[in-house]
Amino acid sequence: MPIHSPPKDEAPQPSSAGLPVSFDRKFRPWRYSIIHSELKLRSVEPASESPEFIEVTFYGVIGMKLKTVYRPLTISHADPAQAEEILRFSDAKASHSRHVHCLALRSDSGDGFVACLSYSIWSHKGDSAHAPSGTPREGSVLILRS
C-alpha cells in the first residue's frame, strides 16, 4: 500500500482510487463538534518539516474509538466483521447501517475507528497549529471525499 504523502515541494493530487489512503505523518484528533457530529483529525508536523498540513473531516459521526496520536495513519474501509462490531458499538439502526461508512484507522501507535455518513481529506497550506478549522481556503487541495 503506497504512502500518500507528497514531496515537500508538490501539492497532493486528488485521489480517484478511494480508500485505503495512507500518510506518513503524525496525526492527532483536532476537534469534535457534538452539535454537528463532526470529527477532525489533523497532521501536526512542524512547519519546518512540511509547508502544508492534512485535515481529515468525518461528518455525521455516530461512533468512534480514537488514539491520541496516529503515525503513520492509514484510513480504510473496515472488514465485514469489524464493520459489524463498529455498527453494534455505535448503536446504528439496521435500516440506517447501509448509509454508514465504517472506517478503520490504523497506525503503528494503535488502531481506532470512525462510523460516519461521509468524510473528506484536504491538504492546506500553512502551519496546522495556527490555521482555523473549517472551509478550505486558497491553496487547499482536495485529496479524497465521500
JOPEBEL-V767969 format. One record per residue. N is the residue number from 0. RES is the residue in one letter. SS is DSSP state (hx for helix, st for strand, lp for the rest). Layout:
{{N;RES;SS} {N;RES;SS}}
This chain:
{{0;M;lp} {1;P;lp} {2;I;lp} {3;H;lp} {4;S;lp} {5;P;lp} {6;P;lp} {7;K;lp} {8;D;lp} {9;E;lp} {10;A;lp} {11;P;lp} {12;Q;lp} {13;P;lp} {14;S;lp} {15;S;lp} {16;A;lp} {17;G;lp} {18;L;lp} {19;P;lp} {20;V;st} {21;S;st} {22;F;st} {23;D;lp} {24;R;lp} {25;K;lp} {26;F;st} {27;R;st} {28;P;st} {29;W;st} {30;R;st} {31;Y;st} {32;S;st} {33;I;lp} {34;I;lp} {35;H;lp} {36;S;lp} {37;E;st} {38;L;st} {39;K;st} {40;L;st} {41;R;st} {42;S;st} {43;V;lp} {44;E;lp} {45;P;lp} {46;A;lp} {47;S;lp} {48;E;lp} {49;S;lp} {50;P;lp} {51;E;st} {52;F;st} {53;I;st} {54;E;st} {55;V;st} {56;T;st} {57;F;st} {58;Y;st} {59;G;lp} {60;V;lp} {61;I;lp} {62;G;st} {63;M;st} {64;K;st} {65;L;lp} {66;K;lp} {67;T;lp} {68;V;lp} {69;Y;st} {70;R;lp} {71;P;lp} {72;L;st} {73;T;st} {74;I;st} {75;S;st} {76;H;st} {77;A;lp} {78;D;lp} {79;P;hx} {80;A;hx} {81;Q;hx} {82;A;hx} {83;E;hx} {84;E;hx} {85;I;hx} {86;L;hx} {87;R;hx} {88;F;hx} {89;S;lp} {90;D;lp} {91;A;lp} {92;K;lp} {93;A;lp} {94;S;lp} {95;H;lp} {96;S;hx} {97;R;hx} {98;H;hx} {99;V;lp} {100;H;st} {101;C;st} {102;L;st} {103;A;st} {104;L;st} {105;R;st} {106;S;lp} {107;D;lp} {108;S;lp} {109;G;lp} {110;D;lp} {111;G;st} {112;F;st} {113;V;st} {114;A;st} {115;C;st} {116;L;lp} {117;S;st} {118;Y;st} {119;S;st} {120;I;st} {121;W;st} {122;S;st} {123;H;st} {124;K;st} {125;G;lp} {126;D;lp} {127;S;lp} {128;A;lp} {129;H;lp} {130;A;lp} {131;P;lp} {132;S;lp} {133;G;lp} {134;T;lp} {135;P;lp} {136;R;lp} {137;E;lp} {138;G;lp} {139;S;lp} {140;V;st} {141;L;st} {142;I;st} {143;L;st} {144;R;st} {145;S;lp}}
